[in-house]
Amino acid sequence: MEKILVHICCGVDSVYALRYIKEQMPTAEPVGFFYDPNIHPEEEYNLRWIETKRVCDSLGIECIKGEYEVDVWMERVKGYENEPERGERCTICHDLRLEKSAEIAKQIGAKYLTTVLMMSPKKDFDVLKEIGERVANKYNIEFVSFDFRKNGGTEKMNTLSRQSQLYHQNYCGCIYGLFGQKKNVEFYPELVSFSKGRLAGSTQELLFIKQIRLFSENLGLNCFEQEFTFIGWRVISSILKLNSKEIYHKVLPYSVSIKGVLRDKIKEKIETENKVIYKLYKSTVEIWKIEDIDNFVWDKLRYNTDPVFIVQQDLNPEDKIEIQLKTEFDPTLKSRNLIIGNPNSYKKEFFYSDTDYYGKGGYSLTEIFSFIEKNVTQIKEGDLGVVILGANYCGKVGEKVFYTLSSKDILSI
């Protein structure tokens, strides 16, 4: 059986294109090749790889993961940073990816080469065809131009993507394309990691969930993602100085920003069972002293958003305190619960996907993989369900959403 090397950019573009190739060339063996050094950042690259692997695994297609050669891509497009979508930078990018794909095709003995980039309405079909034919000819293989979009191909792709619950990226992947798409913004959340951990609603949390799903599906387990929107929160910057010296601290989730620099002293000290609360003279800011600050997590809903700083040392009335805090609320963030097996099973085991801002709490992939593998028979037989809850450190949002799972949702799992 002759092989056809299929360059793949993401799960969404491949979910219908690979089926189409198998229909059009039933005697050929498709082999996927994920090579996209244009994608930024690396978390986004890995997320798109995971979804590509899910699609290929579901179709029984081998998929090769190319190296993340972002330095090669950056050097190749140098001088073309301000080119528009479909401009010269995109042509250079296509040339790089298809040249590498042709090289791999030759290595594995493939007779044919194609790319699912031809699925995307944002890409120029004729440019891709010209580049593909040129590089294929160089390696003495044949480039096949598939018009995946014809006869409702785009609609079929969207339907299959929804059914498979694939991650749908909101930019092509290139940093310069993102800059052109979003102008006059303070920062690009797609490119920024706001913490040391997996914040709820972040790419890191989503990648964590998708890795668990891929692992579970490869064990033959049914999976379902329950997506939800919540009010997100993150720290942009925070400073707490005691007598002009910065001290180690945390910020309680959903604390609002402080305008400018707050200089104050301790007005009142309140001792409770598990913490000491220091109140200030000039503002509603509170400072909490907690013994084990590194293992402190907040998993309750907050109804008061006054700033709260958490420290692990005693404060005194004569101490001079200096505080700065900039935070951001985002009411459009999305997280999700991952349900593995039967959600109606009598016995359920719960984990959660996020950590706190400082990377404390939460679970590792190893812990969750080990549990699933040890209990795979019970899960398959419906005696045990596994639920990975999202947005735990934002007030157990995922847990509340899970218990509102409708009967319609359950029947679709």
C-alpha positions in Angstrom: 0.0 0.0 0.0 1.4 3.4 -1.0 1.8 6.0 1.7 0.6 9.6 1.6 2.3 12.0 4.1 -0.2 14.4 5.4 1.1 17.6 6.9 -1.2 18.6 9.9 -1.4 21.9 11.6 -4.1 21.2 14.2 -6.9 18.8 15.2 -9.8 21.0 13.8 -8.4 21.2 10.3 -7.6 17.5 10.2 -10.8 16.0 11.7 -12.6 16.1 8.3 -9.6 16.3 6.0 -8.2 13.0 7.0 -11.5 11.3 6.5 -11.8 12.9 3.1 -8.3 11.7 2.1 -9.2 8.1 3.1 -12.3 8.3 1.0 -10.6 9.7 -2.0 -7.5 7.4 -1.8 -8.8 4.2 -0.3 -5.8 2.2 -1.4 -3.3 4.7 0.2 -2.0 4.7 3.8 -2.2 8.2 5.4 0.6 9.1 7.8 0.3 12.3 9.7 3.1 14.8 10.3 2.6 17.5 12.8 5.2 20.2 12.1 4.3 23.8 13.0 7.3 25.8 14.3 5.3 28.9 13.7 3.0 28.3 16.7 3.6 30.4 19.8 3.9 29.8 22.7 5.1 26.2 23.2 2.0 25.4 25.4 -0.1 26.3 22.4 2.0 24.1 20.2 1.6 21.1 22.6 -2.1 21.7 22.9 -2.6 21.5 19.2 -0.4 18.4 19.0 -2.5 16.7 21.6 -5.7 17.4 19.7 -4.0 16.3 16.4 -3.0 13.0 18.1 -6.5 12.5 19.4 -7.9 12.8 15.8 -5.3 10.5 14.3 -5.7 7.9 17.1 -9.4 7.8 16.6 -8.9 7.1 12.9 -6.1 4.6 13.4 -3.6 6.8 11.6 0.0 7.0 12.6 1.1 10.6 13.4 4.7 11.8 13.6 5.4 14.8 15.9 7.9 17.2 14.4 10.4 19.2 16.4 9.4 22.6 17.7 12.0 24.6 15.7 10.7 28.0 16.5 14.2 29.5 16.2 14.3 28.3 12.6 11.0 29.8 11.8 11.8 33.2 13.5 15.0 33.4 11.4 13.2 32.5 8.2 10.5 35.2 8.5 12.8 37.9 9.8 12.0 41.2 8.0 8.4 40.1 7.2 6.9 40.6 10.7 4.4 43.2 9.5 3.1 41.3 6.6 -0.7 40.8 6.6 -2.5 37.4 6.7 -2.0 35.6 3.4 1.0 37.9 2.7 4.6 37.0 2.0 5.3 35.8 5.6 2.6 33.2 5.2 4.2 32.0 1.9 7.6 31.7 3.6 5.9 29.8 6.5 4.1 27.4 4.2 7.3 26.8 2.3 9.2 25.9 5.5 6.6 23.5 6.7 6.0 21.8 3.4 9.7 21.5 2.6 10.2 19.7 5.9 7.1 17.5 5.2 8.5 16.5 1.8 11.8 15.6 3.5 10.0 13.3 6.0 7.8 11.9 3.2 10.9 10.8 1.4 12.4 9.3 4.6 9.4 7.1 5.2 9.0 6.1 1.6 5.8 7.9 0.9 4.8 8.3 -2.7 2.4 11.3 -2.1 2.3 14.5 0.0 -0.5 16.8 1.0 -1.4 19.3 3.8 -4.6 20.0 5.7 -3.8 23.7 5.5 -5.9 23.5 2.4 -8.9 23.0 4.7 -8.6 26.5 6.2 -10.5 29.3 4.5 -7.8 31.7 5.9 -5.1 30.1 3.7 -4.6 30.7 -0.1 -5.3 27.4 -1.9 -3.3 28.3 -5.0 -0.2 29.4 -3.1 -0.3 26.1 -1.1 -0.7 24.1 -4.3 2.3 25.9 -6.0 4.6 25.4 -3.0 3.5 21.8 -2.5 4.1 20.8 -6.1 7.5 22.6 -6.1 8.9 20.9 -2.9 7.4 17.5 -3.8 9.0 17.6 -7.2 12.4 18.4 -5.5 12.1 15.1 -3.6 10.6 13.1 -6.5 7.2 12.6 -4.9 3.7 13.7 -5.9 1.8 16.5 -4.2 -2.0 15.9 -4.1 -4.2 19.1 -4.0 -7.4 18.3 -2.1 -10.1 21.0 -2.1 -11.4 19.9 1.3 -13.8 22.9 1.4 -16.0 22.0 -1.5 -19.4 20.3 -1.2 -19.9 21.6 2.4 -16.5 20.5 3.6 -16.1 23.4 6.1 -19.5 22.7 7.6 -18.7 19.0 7.9 -15.4 19.9 9.6 -17.2 22.1 12.1 -19.7 19.4 12.9 -17.1 16.8 13.5 -15.0 19.2 15.5 -17.9 19.9 17.9 -18.7 16.2 18.2 -15.1 15.4 19.1 -15.0 18.4 21.5 -11.8 19.6 19.9 -9.9 22.7 21.1 -10.6 25.5 18.6 -7.8 28.0 18.5 -8.6 31.7 18.2 -5.5 32.7 16.1 -3.5 30.9 13.4 -0.6 30.3 15.9 1.9 32.8 14.7 2.9 35.6 17.0 2.9 38.2 14.3 -0.5 37.1 13.1 -1.8 37.6 16.6 -0.3 41.1 16.8 -2.1 42.0 13.6 -5.3 40.4 14.8 -5.3 42.2 18.2 -4.1 45.8 18.1 -3.8 48.4 20.9 -4.0 45.9 23.8 -1.9 46.1 27.0 -0.8 42.5 26.7 -1.6 39.2 24.9 -3.0 36.6 27.3 -2.3 33.9 24.7 1.5 34.6 25.1 1.7 35.3 28.8 1.9 32.9 31.8 0.4 34.8 34.7 1.6 32.5 37.4 3.8 29.6 38.5 0.9 27.2 38.3 -2.1 26.1 36.2 -4.6 28.9 36.6 -8.2 28.2 36.0 -9.1 29.1 32.4 -5.4 29.1 31.3 -3.8 27.3 28.4 -1.9 25.3 30.9 -5.1 24.0 32.6 -6.6 23.2 29.2 -3.5 21.3 28.1 -3.6 19.3 31.4 -7.2 18.3 30.8 -6.6 17.4 27.1 -3.6 15.2 28.1 -5.8 13.3 30.5 -8.4 12.8 27.9 -5.9 11.5 25.3 -4.5 9.0 27.8 -8.0 7.8 28.8 -9.3 7.4 25.3 -6.3 5.4 24.4 -7.3 3.0 27.2 -10.7 2.7 25.5 -12.6 4.9 28.0 -15.4 7.3 27.1 -14.8 10.9 27.8 -16.9 14.0 27.8 -15.9 17.7 28.4 -18.4 20.0 30.2 -17.3 23.5 29.3 -18.4 26.5 31.4 -17.7 30.3 31.6 -16.7 31.9 34.9 -15.4 35.1 36.3 -11.6 34.7 36.1 -9.0 36.5 38.2 -5.3 36.9 38.0 -2.5 39.0 39.6 -0.6 41.2 37.2 1.8 42.5 39.9 2.0 42.7 43.6 4.4 44.2 46.2 4.3 44.1 49.9 7.1 45.9 51.8 7.7 45.9 55.6 9.9 48.8 56.7 11.1 49.3 53.1 12.0 45.6 52.7 9.9 43.3 50.4 8.5 40.3 52.1 7.2 37.0 50.8 3.4 37.0 50.4 0.4 35.7 48.6 -2.7 37.5 47.4 -6.1 36.1 48.2 -8.1 35.3 45.0 -10.5 38.0 43.8 -8.7 40.8 45.5 -9.2 44.1 43.6 -6.4 46.4 42.4 -5.0 49.1 44.7 -4.7 52.5 43.1 -1.1 53.8 43.2 1.0 53.0 46.3 -0.6 52.5 49.7 1.5 53.4 52.7 -0.1 52.6 56.1 0.3 51.1 59.6 -1.5 48.4 61.6 -4.7 49.6 63.3 -6.0 46.4 64.7 -5.0 42.8 65.3 -7.6 40.0 65.4 -6.7 36.5 66.3 -8.9 33.7 65.0 -8.6 29.9 65.1 -6.4 29.5 62.0 -5.0 33.0 61.2 -4.2 36.4 62.5 -5.9 39.3 60.7 -4.3 42.7 60.6 -6.5 45.7 59.7 -5.0 49.0 58.5 -5.9 52.7 59.2 -6.3 54.1 55.7 -8.0 51.4 53.7 -10.0 48.1 53.8 -6.9 46.1 52.8 -6.2 43.2 55.2 -3.1 41.3 55.9 -3.5 37.7 57.1 -0.7 35.8 59.0 -0.9 32.1 58.2 1.6 29.6 59.5 2.0 27.4 56.4 1.7 30.0 53.6 3.1 27.6 50.9 0.3 25.1 51.4 -2.5 27.6 51.9 -5.2 27.4 49.2 -8.5 29.2 48.9 -11.3 27.2 47.4 -14.4 29.2 48.6 -16.5 31.8 46.8 -15.6 35.3 47.8 -18.4 37.9 48.2 -16.1 40.7 49.4 -13.2 41.6 47.0 -11.3 43.9 49.3 -7.5 43.2 48.8 -6.1 40.6 51.2 -2.4 39.8 51.5 -1.2 36.7 53.2 2.1 36.5 55.0 3.8 34.0 57.4 5.3 36.5 59.9 4.1 38.7 62.7 3.5 42.4 62.2 3.8 45.2 64.7 1.9 48.5 65.1 5.1 50.5 64.5 5.9 48.7 61.2 5.7 50.9 58.1 3.7 49.0 55.4 3.9 49.7 51.6 1.5 47.9 49.3 1.0 47.8 45.5 -1.4 45.5 43.7 -2.7 45.2 40.2 -5.1 42.5 39.3 -7.5 41.7 36.5 -11.0 40.2 36.4 -12.1 38.5 33.2 -15.8 37.5 33.1 -15.4 35.5 29.8 -12.8 32.9 30.9 -13.6 29.3 30.2 -12.7 26.1 32.0 -14.2 22.6 31.8 -14.8 19.4 33.7 -13.6 16.2 32.1 -15.8 13.2 32.8 -14.3 9.8 32.3 -16.7 6.8 32.2 -20.3 7.0 33.4 -21.2 10.2 35.2 -24.1 8.3 36.8 -22.0 5.6 38.4 -22.6 5.2 42.1 -18.9 5.6 42.9 -16.9 8.6 41.7 -13.4 9.8 42.2 -12.8 13.5 41.9 -9.6 15.3 41.0 -9.1 18.9 39.8 -7.1 20.4 37.0 -6.0 23.8 38.3 -3.6 24.9 41.0 -3.4 28.2 42.9 -1.5 31.2 41.5 1.7 30.0 43.1 1.6 26.4 41.8 0.5 24.9 45.1 -2.2 22.3 45.5 -3.7 20.4 42.6 -2.6 17.1 41.1 0.1 15.8 38.7 -0.5 13.9 35.5 1.3 11.0 37.0 -1.1 10.8 40.0 -4.2 10.9 37.7 -2.8 8.5 35.0 -1.9 6.0 37.7 -5.3 6.0 39.3 -7.1 5.7 35.9 -4.8 2.8 34.8 -5.3 0.9 38.1 -9.1 1.2 37.8 -9.6 1.0 34.1 -11.8 -2.2 34.3 -14.2 -0.6 36.9 -14.5 2.5 34.8 -15.2 0.5 31.6 -17.9 -1.5 33.4 -19.6 1.6 34.8 -18.8 0.9 38.4 -16.6 3.9 38.8 -16.6 7.4 37.2 -13.6 9.8 37.2 -14.2 13.5 37.2 -11.5 16.1 36.7 -13.0 19.4 38.0 -12.0 22.7 36.5 -11.6 26.1 38.2 -11.4 24.6 41.7 -9.4 27.5 43.2 -11.9 30.1 42.0 -14.5 28.9 44.5 -15.0 25.3 43.4 -16.8 26.5 40.2 -16.3 23.2 38.4 -17.8 21.2 41.2 -20.9 23.4 41.2 -21.2 23.1 37.4 -20.8 19.3 37.5 -23.8 18.9 39.8 -26.0 20.8 37.4 -25.2 18.4 34.6 -28.5 18.0 32.7 -30.0 14.7 31.7 -29.5 15.8 28.0 -25.8 16.2 28.7 -25.6 12.8 30.4 -27.3 11.0 27.5 -24.8 12.5 25.1 -21.8 11.0 26.9 
